[in-house]
Amino acid sequence: MAATATIELKDLVLQTAIGTYGENDTVPEAHVLDMTLSIAPEKVFVSEDDMSQVFDYDPLIEEINHLAGDGHYETQEWLVSRIAKACAAYPEITGLDIGLHKRPVKDGTGTLGIRLRLDANDLEGLR
């Protein structure tokens, strides 16, 4: 079996405004991001404790926060598409799985969201 490596981000509440809501609609309290990035195993299974050995995800997280706060979004899909394009700018990322959901959906309960999975070929097409 070939070695694989991922970076996982879970339950990041984004400071964002998504959607248009009427008087009787449930307005979400939060939009939550989950993301798994596939990267080369040698970026995780390292020979020493040195940042030059690993994928530095902090600039990507900063870019995602910037995108989330970059004005009003009509759809979750557009924000996820912009996040995917930001990920594609990093050649170290060879695949991604992005999930974005809002909560609550109705009567203070439920989550509703979307998921986008891209492989190396998909990412190469965005680069």
N, CA and C of each residue as an Amber inpcrd file, in Angstrom:
protein
   381
   0.8360000  -1.1780000   0.0000000   0.0000000   0.0000000   0.0000000
   0.8830000   1.2440000   0.0000000   0.5570000   2.1940000  -0.8300000
   1.3210000   3.4400000  -0.9170000   1.0420000   4.3230000   0.2920000
   2.0580000   5.0340000   0.7380000   1.9060000   5.9530000   1.8570000
   1.0640000   7.1540000   1.4300000   0.2500000   7.6390000   2.3370000
  -0.5460000   8.8450000   2.1090000  -0.4400000   9.7440000   3.3270000
  -0.7350000  11.0180000   3.1460000  -0.7270000  11.9630000   4.2590000
  -1.8080000  13.0100000   4.0310000  -2.4040000  13.4550000   5.1140000
  -3.4200000  14.4990000   5.0370000  -3.2230000  15.5110000   6.1540000
  -3.7360000  16.6830000   5.9040000  -3.8750000  17.7150000   6.9230000
  -5.3720000  17.8870000   7.1040000  -5.8370000  17.8430000   8.3530000
  -7.2630000  17.9190000   8.6130000  -7.6050000  19.1420000   9.4490000
  -8.5830000  19.8790000   9.0000000  -9.1270000  21.0250000   9.7220000
 -10.5840000  20.7060000   9.9940000 -10.9940000  20.8140000  11.2430000
 -12.3660000  20.4650000  11.6150000 -13.0060000  21.5930000  12.4020000
 -14.2660000  21.8180000  12.1420000 -15.1190000  22.6870000  12.9550000
 -14.6410000  24.1290000  13.0720000 -14.0690000  24.6760000  12.0000000
 -13.6590000  26.0730000  12.0120000 -14.8780000  26.9450000  11.6950000
 -15.2960000  27.7360000  12.6560000 -16.4190000  28.6430000  12.4530000
 -15.8960000  29.8670000  11.7090000 -16.4520000  30.0830000  10.5240000
 -16.0180000  31.2010000   9.6860000 -16.8360000  32.4430000  10.0100000
 -16.1710000  33.5550000  10.0390000 -16.8530000  34.8430000  10.1800000
 -17.2380000  35.2920000   8.7780000 -18.4430000  34.9210000   8.3710000
 -18.8840000  35.1650000   7.0070000 -20.3750000  35.4560000   6.9800000
 -20.8200000  36.0500000   5.8960000 -22.2390000  36.3150000   5.6640000
 -22.6300000  35.6220000   4.3750000 -23.5120000  34.6170000   4.5040000
 -23.9290000  33.8360000   3.3490000 -25.4480000  33.7450000   3.3350000
 -26.0240000  34.0210000   2.1770000 -27.4590000  33.8410000   1.9920000
 -28.2620000  35.1040000   2.1990000 -29.5140000  35.0290000   1.7490000
 -30.4880000  36.0850000   1.9420000 -31.6960000  35.4470000   2.5990000
 -32.1730000  36.0560000   3.6710000 -33.2170000  35.4300000   4.4760000
 -34.4060000  36.3580000   4.6440000 -35.5860000  35.7570000   4.5830000
 -36.8250000  36.4950000   4.7770000 -37.1930000  36.5810000   6.2460000
 -38.2910000  37.2300000   6.4850000 -38.7590000  37.4900000   7.8470000
 -38.9670000  36.2190000   8.6760000 -39.4760000  35.1690000   8.0630000
 -39.7720000  33.9370000   8.7900000 -38.7210000  32.8430000   8.6050000
 -37.6270000  33.1590000   7.9240000 -36.5650000  32.1790000   7.6870000
 -35.6700000  32.0300000   8.9210000 -35.0800000  30.8470000   9.0500000
 -34.0850000  30.6200000  10.0890000 -32.7470000  31.1470000   9.5920000
 -32.2060000  32.1030000  10.3140000 -30.8990000  32.6660000   9.9600000
 -29.8220000  31.8570000  10.6760000 -28.8440000  31.3370000   9.9510000
 -27.8020000  30.5220000  10.5870000 -27.0160000  31.2990000  11.6380000
 -26.6720000  30.6040000  12.6990000 -25.8000000  31.1670000  13.7340000
 -24.3430000  31.0200000  13.3480000 -24.0400000  29.9970000  12.5240000
 -22.6400000  29.7280000  12.1770000 -22.5430000  29.0220000  10.8410000
 -21.4400000  29.2990000  10.1650000 -21.0330000  28.5680000   8.9650000
 -19.7170000  27.8980000   9.3300000 -19.6740000  26.5670000   9.2380000
 -18.5700000  25.7760000   9.7740000 -17.8460000  25.0450000   8.6400000
 -16.5140000  25.1650000   8.6460000 -15.6700000  24.5650000   7.6170000
 -14.9520000  23.3350000   8.1490000 -15.0120000  22.2610000   7.3740000
 -14.1870000  21.0660000   7.5670000 -13.4040000  20.8840000   6.2770000
 -12.1270000  20.5780000   6.4050000 -11.3040000  20.4480000   5.2070000
 -10.2050000  19.4190000   5.4400000 -10.0240000  18.5500000   4.4610000
  -8.9230000  17.5940000   4.4800000  -8.1140000  17.8060000   3.2110000
  -6.8210000  18.0470000   3.3920000  -5.9150000  18.2670000   2.2700000
  -4.9800000  17.0830000   2.1330000  -4.8670000  16.5250000   0.9500000
  -3.8910000  15.4710000   0.6860000  -2.5730000  16.1340000   0.3090000
  -1.5010000  15.6600000   0.9280000  -0.1680000  16.1810000   0.6390000
   0.8090000  15.0160000   0.5550000   2.0170000  15.3010000   0.0960000
   3.0420000  14.2610000  -0.0050000   3.3800000  13.7350000   1.3900000
   3.4930000  12.4170000   1.5460000   3.7900000  11.8360000   2.8580000
   5.0670000  12.3890000   3.4910000   6.0460000  12.7440000   2.6720000
   7.3010000  13.2500000   3.2390000   7.1330000  14.6210000   3.9080000
   5.9590000  15.2390000   3.7590000   5.6690000  16.4910000   4.4540000
   5.0840000  16.2460000   5.8460000   4.7820000  14.9880000   6.1460000
   4.2690000  14.6180000   7.4680000   5.2370000  13.6790000   8.1840000
   5.7500000  12.7000000   7.4620000   6.7180000  11.7590000   8.0300000
   8.1060000  12.3580000   7.8000000   8.5510000  13.1820000   8.7720000
   9.7390000  14.0080000   8.5990000  10.9380000  13.4420000   9.3600000
  12.1160000  13.8650000   8.9500000  13.3490000  13.3710000   9.5660000
  13.8210000  14.2310000  10.7310000  13.2580000  15.4480000  10.8590000
  13.6240000  16.3130000  11.9770000  12.5090000  17.3120000  12.2550000
  12.5720000  17.9080000  13.4360000  11.5610000  18.8600000  13.8750000
  11.9210000  20.2480000  13.3670000  11.5500000  20.5150000  12.1080000
  11.9350000  21.7560000  11.4490000  10.8250000  22.1610000  10.4890000
  10.3880000  23.4210000  10.5440000   9.2980000  23.9010000   9.6860000
   9.6120000  23.7620000   8.2010000  10.8690000  23.7670000   7.8360000
  11.2110000  23.6260000   6.4190000  10.8780000  22.2260000   5.9000000
  10.6320000  21.2920000   6.7910000  10.3130000  19.9080000   6.4210000
   8.8190000  19.6880000   6.1470000   7.9810000  20.6060000   6.6110000
   6.5360000  20.3670000   6.5980000   5.8090000  21.3850000   5.7220000
   4.5320000  21.1280000   5.4600000   3.6860000  22.0790000   4.7560000
   3.1830000  23.1000000   5.7670000   3.4740000  24.3530000   5.5610000
   3.0310000  25.4200000   6.4570000   1.6250000  25.8340000   6.0400000
   0.6330000  25.3940000   6.7810000  -0.7590000  25.6510000   6.4380000
  -1.2630000  26.9910000   6.9600000  -0.5000000  27.6820000   7.8150000
  -0.9650000  28.9510000   8.3860000  -1.3130000  30.0010000   7.3270000
  -0.5070000  30.2040000   6.2740000  -0.9040000  31.1840000   5.2470000
  -2.2160000  30.8150000   4.5440000  -2.4640000  29.5270000   4.3560000
  -3.7140000  29.0990000   3.7300000  -4.8950000  29.4030000   4.6470000
  -4.7580000  29.1390000   5.9310000  -5.8280000  29.4360000   6.8830000
  -6.1060000  30.9380000   6.9070000  -5.0640000  31.7280000   6.8590000
  -5.2200000  33.1830000   6.8050000  -5.9810000  33.6010000   5.5450000
  -5.6620000  32.9830000   4.4050000  -6.3580000  33.2880000   3.1570000
  -7.8270000  32.8770000   3.2310000  -8.1150000  31.7310000   3.8310000
  -9.5040000  31.2820000   3.9820000 -10.2810000  32.2640000   4.8520000
  -9.6810000  32.7230000   5.9430000 -10.3450000  33.7170000   6.7910000
 -10.6090000  35.0010000   6.0190000  -9.6480000  35.4050000   5.1940000
  -9.8290000  36.5960000   4.3640000 -10.9790000  36.4010000   3.3770000
 -11.0060000  35.2640000   2.7030000 -12.0730000  34.9800000   1.7470000
 -13.4380000  34.9600000   2.4270000 -13.5150000  34.3630000   3.6040000
 -14.7860000  34.2660000   4.3300000 -15.3440000  35.6510000   4.6540000
 -14.4610000  36.5710000   5.0040000 -14.8960000  37.9020000   5.3770000
 -14.9180000  38.8980000   4.2330000 -14.7440000  38.4240000   3.0240000
 -14.6070000  39.2750000   1.8380000 -15.9690000  39.6690000   1.2490000
 -16.8450000  40.1790000   2.0820000 -18.1530000  40.6160000   1.5970000
 -19.2250000  39.5550000   1.7420000 -20.4060000  39.8800000   1.2570000
 -21.5630000  38.9950000   1.3550000 -21.5530000  37.9680000   0.2290000
 -21.8420000  36.7280000   0.5830000 -21.9710000  35.6420000  -0.3920000
 -23.4360000  35.2640000  -0.5170000 -23.8790000  35.0580000  -1.7150000
 -25.2370000  34.5870000  -1.9320000 -25.3150000  33.0720000  -1.6620000
 -24.2250000  32.3280000  -1.9600000 -24.2430000  30.8690000  -1.8060000
 -22.9970000  30.3540000  -1.0940000 -23.1640000  29.2260000  -0.4170000
 -22.0250000  28.5130000   0.1680000 -21.1000000  28.0040000  -0.9350000
 -21.6870000  27.6400000  -2.0540000 -20.9150000  27.0760000  -3.1600000
 -19.8410000  28.0360000  -3.6640000 -20.1580000  29.3240000  -3.7220000
 -19.1720000  30.2840000  -4.2170000 -17.9990000  30.4080000  -3.2610000
 -18.2710000  30.4280000  -1.9560000 -17.1730000  30.4760000  -0.9860000
 -16.3200000  29.2180000  -1.0720000 -16.9360000  28.0500000  -1.1680000
 -16.1790000  26.8020000  -1.2800000 -15.3510000  26.7980000  -2.5660000
 -15.8930000  27.3050000  -3.6570000 -15.1400000  27.3770000  -4.9150000
 -13.9160000  28.2750000  -4.7630000 -14.0780000  29.3880000  -4.0750000
 -12.9440000  30.2970000  -3.8700000 -11.8880000  29.6580000  -2.9530000
 -12.3190000  28.9050000  -1.9500000 -11.3770000  28.2090000  -1.0790000
 -10.6110000  27.1520000  -1.8670000 -11.3090000  26.4190000  -2.7300000
 -10.6490000  25.4030000  -3.5660000  -9.5900000  26.0330000  -4.4520000
  -9.8930000  27.1810000  -5.0310000  -8.9260000  27.8690000  -5.8880000
  -7.7250000  28.3550000  -5.0750000  -7.9660000  28.7670000  -3.8380000
  -6.8570000  29.1740000  -2.9700000  -5.9620000  27.9750000  -2.6620000
  -6.5590000  26.8180000  -2.4320000  -5.7800000  25.5940000  -2.1720000
  -4.9620000  25.1990000  -3.3890000  -5.5240000  25.3730000  -4.5740000
  -4.8370000  24.9910000  -5.8100000  -3.5550000  25.7930000  -6.0200000
  -3.4520000  26.9320000  -5.3760000  -2.2420000  27.7580000  -5.5130000
  -1.0290000  27.1190000  -4.8410000  -1.2550000  26.1010000  -4.0300000
  -0.1670000  25.4060000  -3.3320000   0.1160000  24.0890000  -4.0330000
   1.2470000  23.9670000  -4.7270000   1.5420000  22.7180000  -5.4390000
   1.7030000  21.5180000  -4.5050000   1.9440000  21.7670000  -3.2310000
   2.0760000  20.6620000  -2.2590000   0.7540000  19.9340000  -2.0430000
  -0.3580000  20.6190000  -2.3050000  -1.6790000  20.0240000  -2.1010000
  -2.0400000  19.2090000  -3.3410000  -2.2680000  17.9090000  -3.1410000
  -2.5480000  17.0050000  -4.2530000  -4.0010000  16.5400000  -4.2960000
  -4.7820000  16.9270000  -3.3170000  -6.1980000  16.5890000  -3.2790000
  -6.8390000  17.3350000  -2.1350000  -8.1610000  17.5050000  -2.2300000
  -8.8450000  18.1880000  -1.1400000 -10.2690000  17.7100000  -1.0100000
 -10.7700000  17.8560000   0.1910000 -12.1470000  17.5420000   0.5320000
 -12.6030000  18.6910000   1.4270000 -13.5030000  19.5240000   0.9010000
 -13.9690000  20.6910000   1.6370000 -15.4490000  20.5190000   1.9360000
 -15.8040000  20.6750000   3.2050000 -17.2030000  20.6600000   3.6110000
 -17.5300000  21.9680000   4.3130000 -18.6270000  22.5800000   3.9260000
 -19.0910000  23.8010000   4.5720000 -20.5580000  23.6080000   4.9120000
 -20.8900000  23.8090000   6.1830000 -22.2900000  23.6670000   6.5640000
 -22.7110000  24.8130000   7.4730000 -24.0200000  25.0440000   7.4860000
 -24.5830000  26.0800000   8.3400000 -25.4550000  25.4110000   9.3960000
 -25.5860000  26.1240000  10.5100000 -26.4470000  25.6410000  11.5870000
 -27.0660000  26.8210000  12.3070000 -28.2450000  26.7480000  12.8040000
 -29.2390000  25.6840000  12.6020000 -29.9650000  25.8550000  11.2670000
 -30.7310000  24.8220000  10.9360000 -31.4990000  24.8340000   9.6970000
 -32.9540000  25.2240000   9.9710000 -33.5170000  24.6390000  11.0130000
 -34.9350000  24.8870000  11.3360000 -35.1630000  24.6750000  12.8300000
 -35.8630000  25.5890000  13.4290000 -36.2590000  25.4830000  14.8370000
 -35.0740000  25.2220000  15.7560000 -33.9330000  25.8430000  15.4570000
 -32.7550000  25.7110000  16.3120000 -32.0140000  24.4010000  16.1800000
 -32.3570000  23.5920000  15.1650000 -31.7210000  22.2780000  15.0210000
 -31.1870000  22.0900000  13.6020000 -30.3490000  21.0880000  13.4650000
 -29.8890000  20.6350000  12.1590000 -28.7080000  21.4100000  11.6010000
 -28.0190000  20.7320000  10.6960000 -26.9630000  21.3480000   9.9060000
 -27.2480000  21.0250000   8.4450000 -26.8480000  21.9300000   7.5700000
 -27.0540000  21.7460000   6.1350000 -25.8240000  22.2650000   5.4330000
 -25.2650000  21.4410000   4.5540000 -24.0460000  21.8930000   3.9170000
 -23.7510000  21.2200000   2.6020000 -22.5900000  21.5860000   2.0980000
 -22.1150000  21.0600000   0.8200000 -20.7170000  20.4930000   0.9980000
 -20.3070000  19.6700000   0.0550000 -18.9730000  19.0660000   0.0790000
 -18.4210000  19.0610000  -1.3390000 -17.1260000  19.3910000  -1.4410000
 -16.4350000  19.3630000  -2.7240000 -15.1680000  18.5440000  -2.5590000
 -14.9900000  17.5720000  -3.4400000 -13.7670000  16.7570000  -3.4480000
 -13.0820000  16.9520000  -4.7980000 -11.7910000  17.2850000  -4.7500000
 -10.9940000  17.4310000  -5.9580000  -9.7480000  16.5810000  -5.8390000
  -9.3740000  15.8980000  -6.9310000  -8.1450000  15.1110000  -6.9310000
  -7.0310000  15.9110000  -7.6020000  -5.8880000  15.2930000  -7.7810000
  -4.7190000  15.9710000  -8.3470000  -5.0050000  16.5260000  -9.7430000
  -5.7280000  15.7680000 -10.5660000  -6.0580000  16.2410000 -11.9150000
  -6.9540000  17.4720000 -11.8760000  -7.9300000  17.4530000 -10.9730000
  -8.8180000  18.6080000 -10.8280000  -8.0380000  19.8450000 -10.4010000
  -7.1550000  19.6590000  -9.4270000  -6.3540000  20.7840000  -8.9270000
  -5.4210000  21.3060000 -10.0010000  -4.8640000  20.3870000 -10.7680000
  -3.9500000  20.8070000 -11.8460000  -4.6940000  21.6860000 -12.8480000
  -5.9510000  21.3830000 -13.0870000  -6.7620000  22.1960000 -13.9860000
  -7.0310000  23.5960000 -13.4510000  -6.9560000  23.7840000 -12.1440000
  -7.1690000  25.1000000 -11.5330000  -5.8710000  25.9100000 -11.4660000
  -4.7440000  25.2350000 -11.6090000  -3.4510000  25.9290000 -11.4620000
  -3.0640000  26.6670000 -12.7150000
